[in-house]
């Protein structure tokens, strides 16, 4: 029915700045021109975050470029978009964010097998500076080992 989509937009800063404790996959409420732009790969997750408004989860500051053929029907580029999760998952996220230092960050935007846009979000705790340095050191060590193995 649908061909396999290779659209996968990652938020690399989220995994660097935060320690992801729990992950959820949420649907997104989108307009027609927004899904077409996502299928073209014209979206970004930098500086994106999630908040609760009236017990509903919203993603803020997510950039989806205007659709070229959208004419006057085009959407606002950085509008707030509602995330679709079931009640149990929402309650788990609400409880998680009540703890100090926890937040909800989007980690990946992708198109599933049915052709729907999904957003992977994570309940995260901010990393300290020394944790970030440790992550960079581990990444550099892994690169040097991989280079040594190739030679």
Buried (B, 14 or more C-beta within 10 A) or exposed (E): EEEEBEBEBBBEBBBEBBEBEBEBEBBBEBBEBBBBBBBEBBBBBEEBBBEEEEEEBBBBBBBBBBBEEBEEEBBEEBBEBBBBBEEEBBEBBEEBBEEEEBBBBBBBBBBEEEEBBBBBBBBBBEBEEEBEEEBEEEEEEEEEEEEEEEE
